[in-house]
Amino acid sequence: MSGITNYTPTPAVNQPSSEPIADETTGREQLIERLLYLLGGSKEQVNLWLSSPHPWLGSRTPMSYLDEGKIEVVETLVGAIEQGIPG
């Protein structure tokens, strides 16, 4: 078929997606769920954790990174905590 039209179809997996897999809101919601699990389901503890400076973040708060759209920084920190790495 490609010889007739000079067109070779490519698999769909190689095509860029027009929609992101998860938007920022979904990412934040998932992060909050992970924190709720880690902190015993307490929304107050989650808010305290997010608003407290952390040494791994250069004494910045996790919320400051979220406000800048840098959720991956906070996800990395939460992932380390989930794996039992002290911090």
N, C-alpha and C positions, 0 to 999 in steps of 0.2 A: 504494500500500500504506500509506503513512503516514496517509492520510485515514481509513482504516478503523480503525486501532488507536491513532492518535495517537503512533505510535512511528516514528522515523526512524533506520534503522540507520546507524552511523558506521563508517568504515573502521577496520580493526584498527590501523593505524599511529597513530591518535589515542588508542588505549587505553593506559593506563599498564601497563608490564610488571610482572609479579609477581616477576620475578627480575632482578637487575642483570646487565648485559652481561658485566662482568668483576668478580669479587670482589677484595678486597684482596690475597689470596694470589696470584692470577693476575697482578695488576698488579705486585706485587713481583718475581715470577718474570720477567716481561717486562722490567722495569727491570734486573734482574741480567743477563739475556741481552744487553741493549744495552751494559751496562758491560763485560761480558766481551769483547764484540766490540771496543769502544773501547780496552780495555786489554790487547789481545793474548791473550785467553783465560786470563789469570792470575787465579785466585781470590784469591790473596794480594794482588794489586794492587787488586782490587775491594774487599776488606775494608779495605785501607789507605785507599783513597779514601773509602769510606763513613764511616770513623772519624776522618778528618782534618777539622779546622775549615776552612771555606771562606769567603773574604772576601765572596762574593755572598750568603752566608747569615748575615751578621752575625757571622762567626767561629764559627758553630755547625757541627756536623757534619751531613752528609746523613742519617746514621743517626738523629740526634735527631728529625728531621722524620718519618722513617719510623716511629719508635716512637710518635709522636703521631698517626699515621694521616694525615699530610699528604704523601702520595706525590706529589701534583701539584706541590709545590714542587721536589722532587728531579727529577721528570720534566722540568720546565721548564729546570732547570740542565743536565741531560743533553742535552736537545734543543739548547740553545745550543752546547754542546760539539760535538755531532754536526754542527752547521752551521758549525763553524769559528770561532765567536765566542770570542776569547781570554778566559780566566777563570782 
